[in-house]
Amino acid sequence: MPISKWSAIAAVSLVSMTSRAHADDEPKYGSDISVATAKVIAAAAVKSCGDHNWPMAIAVTDTHGALVYYEKMDDTELGSAQAAVEKAASAALYKRPTRAFYDVTAKAGPFMLTMPGVLAAPGAWPVLKDGKIIGALAASGGTGDQDDVCAKAGLAAL
């Protein structure tokens, strides 16, 4: 099957996103997030989700994408439970919000291109402390914009 024009553009965009991972102005990795800090940001994200009545799963990973803390609200769809973990790992491993991948793949038309370890859906953000990435936080269960609202509320708790 031939590659469409949009698929080729998305592939080039994804590759360029990863090559920028080594830019001098991009945050470096710091020490991994502690369980105590993960619980604080997850609690703030869960509170935001609850305030909006959006059942979601919240995942916090370390810099390597390994799960540090996880919470699933009642009535969260099962697919979102796994997606939260995968989105957080993507944000940690590639040093960027997962919306960046979503925006690139959205331009690919009906083709969804991805890379290993990437879930191209909004709702996950690297967690920064003293300008360094210490992990990532993801919310999953609503629309992409709703996921972002909850995740950003968690980050604001730092």
Backbone torsions as a table, in degrees:
resi	resn	phi	psi	omega
1	MET	NA	126.3	-178.9
2	PRO	-69.3	151.6	179.0
3	ILE	-81.3	130.9	178.3
4	SER	-72.1	161.9	177.3
5	LYS	-57.1	-44.0	-178.0
6	TRP	-68.8	-34.3	177.5
7	SER	-64.9	-41.8	179.3
8	ALA	-64.9	-41.4	178.8
9	ILE	-63.4	-43.8	179.7
10	ALA	-63.7	-40.7	179.8
11	ALA	-62.6	-45.0	178.8
12	VAL	-63.6	-41.1	179.6
13	SER	-63.1	-42.5	179.7
14	LEU	-64.1	-41.7	179.0
15	VAL	-64.2	-41.2	-179.5
16	SER	-67.3	-31.9	177.3
17	MET	-62.9	-40.1	-178.5
18	THR	-75.1	-31.9	179.1
19	SER	-69.8	-27.0	175.8
20	ARG	-71.9	-10.5	-179.0
21	ALA	-62.1	-15.6	-178.6
22	HIS	-105.0	12.2	-179.8
23	ALA	-65.4	147.9	-178.4
24	ASP	-64.8	-30.8	-176.3
25	ASP	-87.5	-1.6	179.5
26	GLU	-82.8	142.8	-179.4
27	PRO	-57.7	144.1	175.3
28	LYS	-91.5	167.0	175.8
29	TYR	-80.1	141.4	174.6
30	GLY	-111.8	-160.1	175.4
31	SER	-67.7	148.1	-178.3
32	ASP	-63.3	147.9	178.7
33	ILE	-58.9	142.7	177.1
34	SER	-84.8	160.2	176.5
35	VAL	-61.5	-40.1	-179.6
36	ALA	-60.6	-45.1	178.7
37	THR	-67.3	-40.3	178.2
38	ALA	-58.9	-41.3	179.3
39	LYS	-65.4	-37.9	-179.5
40	VAL	-64.1	-48.3	-177.1
41	ILE	-72.3	-34.2	177.3
42	ALA	-65.5	-40.9	179.9
43	ALA	-61.7	-40.5	178.5
44	ALA	-66.9	-38.3	177.3
45	ALA	-65.5	-44.8	179.1
46	VAL	-61.5	-41.0	178.8
47	LYS	-61.0	-44.1	178.6
48	SER	-61.8	-44.5	177.9
49	CYS	-60.2	-45.5	179.9
50	GLY	-63.5	-40.8	178.4
51	ASP	-59.5	-31.6	179.7
52	HIS	-94.3	-4.2	-176.3
53	ASN	61.5	42.7	177.0
54	TRP	-111.7	103.3	177.8
55	PRO	-68.9	125.4	-176.6
56	MET	-142.9	166.5	170.3
57	ALA	-106.2	140.8	-179.6
58	ILE	-121.9	130.4	178.9
59	ALA	-129.4	139.7	175.2
60	VAL	-124.9	128.6	178.6
61	THR	-117.5	166.0	172.5
62	ASP	-84.5	-172.1	-177.8
63	THR	-66.1	-20.2	-179.7
64	HIS	-92.3	-0.2	-179.2
65	GLY	85.7	8.3	178.7
66	ALA	-83.0	137.9	-177.1
67	LEU	-63.8	130.7	177.2
68	VAL	-109.4	-40.6	-179.4
69	TYR	-150.9	145.5	-177.2
70	TYR	-147.1	140.3	174.7
71	GLU	-145.7	133.2	177.4
72	LYS	-118.7	122.6	178.4
73	MET	-73.2	154.4	176.0
74	ASP	-57.0	144.9	177.6
75	ASP	69.4	13.6	174.0
76	THR	-74.3	135.0	179.2
77	GLU	-63.3	145.4	-173.5
78	LEU	-64.0	-36.3	178.6
79	GLY	-62.8	-34.7	179.4
80	SER	-69.0	-28.1	179.6
81	ALA	-61.0	-46.3	178.6
82	GLN	-74.3	-36.6	-178.5
83	ALA	-60.9	-36.8	-179.8
84	ALA	-59.2	-43.8	-179.5
85	VAL	-65.3	-44.8	-178.7
86	GLU	-67.0	-38.7	178.9
87	LYS	-66.6	-42.5	178.9
88	ALA	-61.4	-43.3	178.3
89	ALA	-61.2	-41.2	178.3
90	SER	-59.8	-46.1	-178.7
91	ALA	-64.2	-37.9	179.5
92	ALA	-70.7	-46.9	-175.0
93	LEU	-68.6	-34.7	-176.0
94	TYR	-106.5	5.9	172.5
95	LYS	58.2	36.2	-180.0
96	ARG	-156.8	158.3	175.0
97	PRO	-62.8	145.8	-179.4
98	THR	-69.2	-16.7	174.9
99	ARG	-60.0	-31.1	178.7
100	ALA	-59.6	-42.2	177.4
101	PHE	-69.8	-40.5	179.2
102	TYR	-59.3	-45.6	-178.8
103	ASP	-60.8	-39.7	179.1
104	VAL	-68.7	-47.1	-177.0
105	THR	-70.8	-24.9	177.8
106	ALA	-63.6	-28.0	179.2
107	LYS	-78.2	-7.8	-176.6
108	ALA	-84.2	6.7	-179.5
109	GLY	68.6	-134.9	-176.4
110	PRO	-76.3	-4.3	-178.1
111	PHE	-94.9	130.4	178.9
112	MET	-108.2	101.5	178.7
113	LEU	-93.4	146.9	179.3
114	THR	-149.9	177.4	177.9
115	MET	-127.5	164.4	178.8
116	PRO	-56.7	133.2	177.0
117	GLY	77.9	14.4	-178.8
118	VAL	-116.5	128.7	167.6
119	LEU	-113.3	108.0	-173.4
120	ALA	-83.1	71.9	178.2
121	ALA	-142.9	138.7	-179.7
122	PRO	-60.6	158.2	173.1
123	GLY	121.2	2.7	179.4
124	ALA	-129.5	141.6	-176.3
125	TRP	-140.3	143.4	170.2
126	PRO	-63.0	147.1	176.0
127	VAL	-100.6	124.2	-177.8
128	LEU	-109.6	140.4	172.6
129	LYS	-138.5	125.8	-177.5
130	ASP	53.9	37.1	177.3
131	GLY	77.7	4.7	-179.9
132	LYS	-117.9	148.9	179.6
133	ILE	-78.3	122.9	179.5
134	ILE	-111.4	-2.6	-179.3
135	GLY	163.0	-157.7	178.4
136	ALA	-151.1	155.5	-179.9
137	LEU	-128.1	136.1	177.4
138	ALA	-135.4	147.8	171.4
139	ALA	-123.9	142.2	178.5
140	SER	-148.8	136.8	178.3
141	GLY	150.0	-17.4	179.3
142	GLY	-116.3	-155.6	171.6
143	THR	-72.5	169.0	177.0
144	GLY	-58.2	-41.2	179.2
145	ASP	-65.7	-39.7	177.5
146	GLN	-65.2	-41.8	177.3
147	ASP	-58.8	-44.0	179.2
148	ASP	-62.7	-40.9	179.0
149	VAL	-57.4	-47.9	-178.1
150	CYS	-67.6	-42.3	179.8
151	ALA	-64.3	-43.8	179.8
152	LYS	-63.9	-34.6	176.6
153	ALA	-63.2	-37.8	176.1
154	GLY	-64.4	-44.2	179.7
155	LEU	-63.2	-34.9	-178.7
156	ALA	-65.8	-17.0	-179.3
157	ALA	-76.1	-12.5	179.9
158	LEU	-72.6	NA	NA
